[in-house]
Amino acid sequence: MAKKALYARVSSQRQEDEQTVQSQLAELREAIAQSGEVDWDEFVDEGYSRDDLARPRLDRLRDLVSTGDVNHVFVQSPDRLASGAKLVILFEELTEAGCEVTFLKGDVADTPDGKLLLHMQGAIAEYEKTKISERTRRGKLYWARQGFLPVKIEPFGFRYIPRNDRSRATLEVNEDNAQVVRSIYRWFVEDGLTLRGIAARLTSQVVPTARGAAHWYPSVIRKILSNPAYRCELLYQQTERVKGENGRRTRTRLRPESDWIRIPVPRIVQDELWNGAQSKLQANKAVSKRNAKREYLLRGLLFCAECGSRLAGKARNQERFYRCNNVDKLVGSRVCNGSYISADRVEQAVWDTVSDSLRNPELLADQYRKQLEESSASNGFDLNKKQIVLGLKRVVLQENRMTDAYRNEAIELDRYKSEMNQLGERRKGLEKEQAELERQWATEQSRQSALGHLERFCGEVSSGLGNLTFEERQKLLRLIVERAVVNDNSVRVETIIPSDRQHTGLLRTRHPEASSESLTTECDCHVNGRLTISAERQWHG
């Protein structure tokens, strides 16, 4: 026998805590009781948005309506059911199954005008949601322009005071941390300590950071020295979130200075000390090593053999070196013991390795031919492709059968979902195999074409190697060197030889040399169709 039912929904933990679902249930139970019903079913979804139709209790209610076990549903208001087009879809589904839907607030008649009203109510609910969001945003801007904190912001040295019945949220000075801030400014301006030196001193003195951590970093010190909040001016709305290009994730960018809102806060640092810090920061930037015009041929291409981090160009006693970036003594267990590597020596070793390989294309071509002969990437391609296509057809057929069974009420919704999920996983697996098979086939074709291009590429490049300028050598290395891994007295170079605009070939070479330097190579052709030179050169002294 068909029964009446009620449906209630809350969308957040906050609404659950405020017992809005209980208030819904109380109104709905009273309405059903007044209709003369003494026994009804109750369906409640907690923590689901109105835009999410995948709600377990709503799914169960829809199943019972479709089987005729429920013929009348009570809902507090349309937005408790859904919004927009989804609300219309649900309402039509329920009514077409012979179920009457009663909204305690804003009932809808089963007429064209009523359906239009229902759609309008859903649109209005969405409009109200957007309007509340916009009002919140504009309200924050209003209070910020009035000189109050619109959100919780608590720079190191301050204490956040939340708003109450008598005042808006503000900041007050946390004197313990404020003394640390003043010391940072004095050490930097008056004592001449560097950012790294200040961080090391605070760490050695066991001064906790804003988050209670034990280690201080130069980047944190820089932020404190450049934050105008310590000069009594907190900046709000400096940045904004914008959508990335080509479907990339959102990113943060700096707003024009005219959009910044300046909120007065208590002063921690006097103007003289603040201005001195800004002048010194600008002076340090002008003479910074990272801004010095020194030439490093392998910038961005060298990696540490010990920890895998990238090596950066360093200058010491007017000489050029490369050193691992992961050598900061403040990072505890992550310190790398990589030493300074002579820039002249490692650059010459890498250049000689690449030059030798480019000048010996015959050896590279012979090794590449052997790998092509042994390759079996294309074996069974047609058979495997037919099996995958047949498997996909079977999955589609099974999906259609399950859908027909559900429509004919031969299976329950839970079983239908379970079976469809399993079939979906099977289909994804087959599609992944199909894509991998296509990739292997394309790779095999590119490897076949790479051989013809290899000798031509090496010939064209090697003929002018001795006449290249620094910029031209750097450009060539960035084109073909994938990475170079450095030890104290050796470097292993992995180099990509491009085959044409779309493909690259892969090659490894080995040339023995009888001297204090030795170059070791071996050929290896990978299934990805690239030709990589992987060579190790050692030096002594």
Secondary structure, DSSP 8 states (H G I E B T S, - for coil): --EEEEEEEE-SHHHHHTTHHHHHHHHHHHHHHHTT---EEEEEEES--TT----HHHHHHHHHHHTTSEEEEEES-HHHH--HHHHHHHHHHHHHTT-EEEESSS---SSHHHHHHHHHHHHHHHHHHHHHHHHHHHHHHHHHHTTS-SS----TTEEEE---SS---EEEE-HHHHHHHHHHHHHHHTS---HHHHHHHHHHTT---TTS-S---HHHHHHHHH-GGGGTEEEES-EEEE--GGG---EEEE--GGG-EEEE----S-HHHHHHHHHHHHHHHHT-GGGS----TTTTTEEETTT--BEEEEEETTEEEEEES---TTSGGG------EEHHHHHHHHHHHHHHHHT-HHHHHHHHHHHHHH--TTTTHHHHHHHHHHHHHHHHHHHHHHHHHHHTTSS-HHHHHHHHHHHHHHHHHHHHHHHHHHHHHHHHHHHHHHHHHHHHHHHHHHTTGGG--HHHHHHHHHHHEEEEEE-SSEEEEEEEEE-SSS-EEB--------SSSEEEE-----TT--BEEEEEEE---
